[in-house]
Amino acid sequence: MSSLSSGSCLAKGAVVSSRHLLMLRRAILPPVTEGTDPGKQPRSTLYYGWILMYALGITTIISYGTTQYLFGVLVVPIDTTFHWGRASISGAYTLGLIIAGLLGVPIGHLVDRWGARLLMSSGSALAGLALFGLARVDALWQFYLLWSGGMGLAMALTLYPVTFTVVANWFVRKRGKALAILTLVGGLSSPICIPLAGALVAHIGWRGTLVVLALAQLGIALPLHAFLLRRHPEDLRLSPDGEPALPEQAKAPLPGATLSEALRSPVFWVLTASLSLVMLGSMVVFVHQVAFLIGRGYNAVLAATLSGMLGLVSLPGRYVLNVLSSRISAQKLLTLSVVGQAAGIVVLVQASSLSWLILYVVVYGTSYGAFSPLRAAVMADHFGRRAYGSITAVQGIPVAICAGLGPLAAGWLYDMLHHYELAFWLCAGAFILAAIGMAMTPQPLIYDGDVAKAPAVLKKGSTR
C-alpha cells in the first residue's frame, strides 16, 4: 500500500462524507434548531443529546487517535530517523500537554459561554493542518513548533475536557449512561488507531502515516463538529435528559458551584492532586509502552497491537462501571479504577511472556477505560453544571503539567539507564498515592436540577 493510494482513498471518502453529510443529517436527526418553539417539538423526537454522544464518540476516536495515542507509535521511528533522543522527542509531547492545559482555562470559559461548536471545529482543522506540517519536518525546532504549538492547541480544543463539558450540560440524571456511550464509542480510538498507525508506519513510513491521519481530521472530525454540535439543551427549549423545560427554568441560572466557590473548596484541590498523579502515570504508559515492549524484544507491530488492545479491553469497563455510577458512588468506582491501573503496571513490569502481557492488557485496560468518564462524573457531582468547563479547565493546568512531565521524566530515565523499569515502578507508586487521596475525599454534593442534594462542597452558610 503506498502513501499516495492511502491518501487518495481517504480523500475520496472525505469528499463523499462532506457531500452527503447534510443529507444524512436531515434524514436521521430531529428537525430542530437552537431556539425552536417547545410547543412544536414532538414528544416522540429522539433527544438531541443522544445524537451528540454518538457524534462526539466518533470524533473522539480521531481526536485522540491522531494526538495522544499516535505519539507513542512515532517515538521509535522518529528517533531512528533523526537520532534526537527519547527525552528530546518526549519533550515536544510534554510541552504540548502543558500548552493544552494552560489554554484550557480560556477555552473552558468560552465553552461555558458560547458552546463547543466553533471551538471543536477549529481544533479539528488545526490538527489536520499541523499533521500535514509534521509530515515534512526535518529539524527539531519544527517538530516542537508543530506538535507542541499546533497539536497542543488542537488537543485543548477537541479532547475530553471539552466533550465532557457538553455531556455535563446535556445530561444530569442520565449522565452516567451518556458518559458510558460517549467513552464506549470513543474508546475504540486506541484499538483502531494504535495498530493502524503501527501498520501504516511499517508500510508507508511515519511521514505518510501523518498525511493519512491529517485527512481523517479534515474529512471526518471537522464536518461532524461543524454540522452537529449544539451548546445547551435550553437553547432547544429542553431540559437536561430530554425533559421539556418549564418557562421559569429557561430564565434560571444553571445549577452548580461557581469557579470561585470551587477554588475555595479543599475537595477541589485533593481531587486535582490525585488526578494529576493518575495522569502522570497514564501518560508515561501511553507514550512509552510501545518502546518498552520493543526494548523487551517484541516486534514493533505486535507491541503497537498490544497497546491498541488496551482500548478494546477498556470498553466493558467504560460502559459497565459508568452505568453502575447511577447506583454506586462514582467516586468509589473511580478509586477502584486507579488501584486497578497500579496493579496493571506491576503486571507489565513483571511480565516474562506473552500471557503476562495479555493479563496486563486485561487488568490495566479495564481499569483505565473507566477512569476518564468516572472522573467527569465525579467533578460534575461535586460542582454541577454552572461553571463545569471553567472549573475543569483550571484543574487541567496542574493535571496537564504532571501529564507532560511524566513522559519527559520517563524518557530522561531511559536515556540515563537504558531501560524503563524504574519509570514504570514510579508510575505504580503514583497510582497508589492518587487512590489514597480519592479514598480520603468526602463524598460529593450532587446537583440534580436546581437542588443540591447533600452538603459537601460549599462551606456552611455559603450561597450558590
Helices and strands as residue ranges (DSSP letters): H 3-28, G 38-40, H 48-65, H 68-82, H 86-114, H 117-134, H 140-143, I 144-151, H 152-158, H 160-170, H 175-186, H 189-216, I 217-221, H 222-228, G 233-236, G 240-242, H 247-251, H 259-263, H 266-295, H 300-324, H 330-350, H 354-383, H 388-417, H 421-440, E 447-448, E 451-452
